[in-house]
Structures are given as structure tokens and as C-alpha cells.
Amino acid sequence: MNDDPIRLIITGGTFDKQYDEIKGELTFRDTHLPEIVKQVRISSPVVFQIVQLIDSLHMTDEHRSDILGACAQSPESRIVITHGTDRMPETAKVLGPAALNKTIVLTGAMVPFKISGSDALFNLGSAFMAVRLLPPGVYIAMNGRAYAWDNVRKDFERGMFQAVRS
């Protein structure tokens, strides 16, 4: 396994939300990713890039274009993107056809990192493993599985991702 640097593109989503005790809601202040990478002891060199900190429900075509641009301009050929789970497949459908000849893995969390029982650490670890092992292409790593960009959907009733076709 090589030790090429991995670009970690941060876009927001539940992964980076935290509870605002004044407003009584989940909001964004900053990213938790440097803290998480240190905590889970990812040994590969990691280059952090914040593109935006928004909920994926508020993502527009322009936001997705910014993510695509960040991937295209990245000198690293292995990229992990943290993203909100509600619209993650839509962003993957923008990245996949671009055929950037890079391994790009999107991941997110159903429960914020700062809240007990979060799946953020597991999903991030899965994404880092996937970005090292998968060939160039665009994937979503959630729930211990990696899905090709054109064969994945979120099952909103179960709160899990699954293949569209077998």
C-alpha cells in the first residue's frame, strides 16, 4: 500500500454539526476533521480543504460545481469528501461523469461527531480504507460498504445506503 497524501475535502453535513445551546439547534462553527484525523490516528499524510460548511439539503448546483472544481484542481489522486448524507448521491452524480482519473470517496454521518453514538469515526475510517484500495472512480462509503457513484441511494426510512441494483 502506498503512502500518497490524501486530500480531505470538507463540505459540511451532519459530520461537522454541533449543538448550539443558545439557538437550541444543530449548526456549523468549524470543522472537526483535524481533531478526528488525529484521534483515529490516520497515518497517511492528509491535506485538509474546507470548500463549504453547509447542510446538503441546502446544496445547489453551484456548491456541487465548487466541489468538482476542488477535486479537479487537487494535486492528490486520492480524495475523501465529507458530505451531508441527504444529498450525497446527487453530488456523486456530478463527480462521476467528470472522469477525473482519481479515486474519490464521499462519506458522511447520520449522527454528528460530537454526539454520543455517532457513526462519523467508523464512516471516515471506511472512507480512508476505500480511497486506498479502490481503483480510480467515484464512490460513497457508508455503513461499512463502498458503492459506485451510479449505483447507490439513501434509504431514508432505514437511514442507510444501499445499491440501486444488485
C-alpha positions as CSV (number, residue, x, y, z in Angstrom):
1,M,0.0,0.0,0.0
2,N,1.4,3.4,-0.9
3,D,1.5,6.4,1.4
4,D,0.5,9.1,-1.1
5,P,-1.2,12.0,0.6
6,I,-5.0,12.1,0.7
7,R,-6.9,15.3,0.2
8,L,-9.8,15.6,2.6
9,I,-12.4,17.9,1.2
10,I,-14.8,19.2,3.8
11,T,-18.3,20.3,2.7
12,G,-20.3,20.2,6.0
13,G,-23.2,17.9,6.6
14,T,-24.1,16.2,9.9
15,F,-20.5,15.2,10.3
16,D,-19.5,18.7,11.3
17,K,-22.6,19.9,13.1
18,Q,-22.7,20.8,16.7
19,Y,-25.3,21.7,19.2
20,D,-25.8,25.5,19.6
21,E,-27.1,25.8,23.1
22,I,-28.3,29.4,22.5
23,K,-30.3,28.6,19.4
24,G,-31.2,25.1,20.6
25,E,-30.3,23.6,17.2
26,L,-27.5,21.9,15.3
27,T,-25.3,24.4,13.5
28,F,-21.9,24.8,12.0
29,R,-19.0,26.6,13.7
30,D,-15.9,25.0,12.3
31,T,-14.8,21.5,11.1
32,H,-13.9,18.7,13.5
33,L,-11.9,16.9,10.9
34,P,-8.3,17.7,12.0
35,E,-9.3,16.6,15.6
36,I,-10.9,13.4,14.2
37,V,-7.9,12.5,12.0
38,K,-5.6,12.9,15.0
39,Q,-7.9,10.9,17.3
40,V,-8.2,7.9,14.9
41,R,-4.5,8.0,14.1
42,I,-4.7,8.1,10.4
43,S,-1.1,7.7,9.5
44,S,-1.2,8.8,5.9
45,P,-0.4,12.4,5.1
46,V,-3.7,14.4,5.0
47,V,-4.3,17.7,3.2
48,F,-7.4,19.5,4.6
49,Q,-9.5,21.7,2.4
50,I,-12.8,23.4,3.5
51,V,-14.9,24.1,0.5
52,Q,-18.1,24.9,2.5
53,L,-19.8,24.1,5.7
54,I,-23.5,23.6,4.8
55,D,-26.2,21.0,5.2
56,S,-26.6,19.0,2.0
57,L,-30.3,19.9,1.9
58,H,-29.2,23.5,1.1
59,M,-26.7,22.5,-1.6
60,T,-27.1,24.0,-5.0
61,D,-25.6,23.1,-8.4
62,E,-23.1,25.9,-7.7
63,H,-22.0,24.2,-4.5
64,R,-21.6,20.9,-6.3
65,S,-19.6,22.7,-9.1
66,D,-17.3,24.1,-6.3
67,I,-16.7,20.5,-5.0
68,L,-16.0,19.3,-8.6
69,G,-13.6,22.1,-9.1
70,A,-11.7,21.3,-5.8
71,C,-11.4,17.7,-6.9
72,A,-10.2,18.6,-10.4
73,Q,-7.6,21.1,-9.0
74,S,-6.3,18.7,-6.3
75,P,-2.8,17.5,-7.0
76,E,-3.6,14.4,-4.9
77,S,-5.1,11.5,-6.8
78,R,-6.9,10.1,-3.7
79,I,-9.7,12.3,-2.2
80,V,-12.1,11.8,0.6
81,I,-15.1,14.2,0.8
82,T,-17.2,14.7,3.9
83,H,-20.7,15.5,2.9
84,G,-24.3,15.5,4.2
85,T,-26.0,12.2,3.6
86,D,-29.3,13.5,2.3
87,R,-27.9,14.7,-1.0
88,M,-24.6,12.8,-1.2
89,P,-25.7,10.7,-4.2
90,E,-26.6,13.8,-6.1
91,T,-23.1,15.2,-5.7
92,A,-21.6,11.8,-6.6
93,K,-23.6,12.0,-9.9
94,V,-21.9,15.3,-10.7
95,L,-18.4,14.0,-9.9
96,G,-18.7,10.5,-11.5
97,P,-19.2,11.6,-15.1
98,A,-16.3,14.1,-14.9
99,A,-14.0,11.0,-15.0
100,L,-11.1,12.8,-13.3
101,N,-8.9,9.7,-13.1
102,K,-8.8,10.0,-9.3
103,T,-10.2,7.8,-6.5
104,I,-12.8,10.0,-4.8
105,V,-14.8,8.7,-1.9
106,L,-17.7,10.6,-0.3
107,T,-18.7,9.8,3.3
108,G,-20.9,11.3,6.0
109,A,-22.6,10.7,9.3
110,M,-26.1,10.1,10.4
111,V,-25.3,11.4,13.9
112,P,-22.9,14.4,14.5
113,F,-19.3,13.5,15.6
114,K,-19.8,15.4,18.8
115,I,-22.9,13.4,19.8
116,S,-22.6,10.0,21.6
117,G,-23.2,7.1,19.3
118,S,-22.0,8.9,16.2
119,D,-21.1,6.8,13.1
120,A,-18.7,9.6,11.9
121,L,-15.5,7.8,13.1
122,F,-16.4,4.5,11.5
123,N,-17.5,6.0,8.2
124,L,-14.4,8.2,8.0
125,G,-12.2,5.2,8.6
126,S,-14.1,3.2,6.0
127,A,-13.6,6.0,3.5
128,F,-9.9,6.2,4.1
129,M,-9.5,2.5,3.6
130,A,-11.7,2.6,0.5
131,V,-9.7,5.5,-1.1
132,R,-6.6,3.5,-0.7
133,L,-7.9,0.2,-2.1
134,L,-10.4,1.2,-4.9
135,P,-9.4,2.0,-8.4
136,P,-10.0,5.5,-9.9
137,G,-13.6,6.4,-9.8
138,V,-16.2,8.0,-7.5
139,Y,-17.7,6.1,-4.6
140,I,-19.8,6.5,-1.5
141,A,-18.5,4.8,1.7
142,M,-21.3,4.4,4.3
143,N,-22.4,1.7,6.7
144,G,-19.2,-0.4,6.1
145,R,-19.7,-0.6,2.4
146,A,-18.5,1.2,-0.7
147,Y,-20.9,1.9,-3.6
148,A,-20.1,3.1,-7.1
149,W,-21.5,6.6,-7.7
150,D,-24.1,5.4,-10.2
151,N,-25.4,2.5,-8.1
152,V,-26.3,4.0,-4.7
153,R,-29.2,5.6,-2.9
154,K,-30.1,6.6,0.6
155,D,-32.9,4.6,2.1
156,F,-34.5,7.4,4.2
157,E,-36.8,5.0,6.1
158,R,-33.8,2.9,7.4
159,G,-31.2,5.7,7.5
160,M,-28.8,3.6,5.5
161,F,-27.3,3.5,2.0
162,Q,-27.9,0.6,-0.4
163,A,-27.2,-0.4,-4.0
164,V,-29.8,0.7,-6.5
165,R,-29.4,-2.6,-8.4
166,S,-27.7,-5.9,-7.4
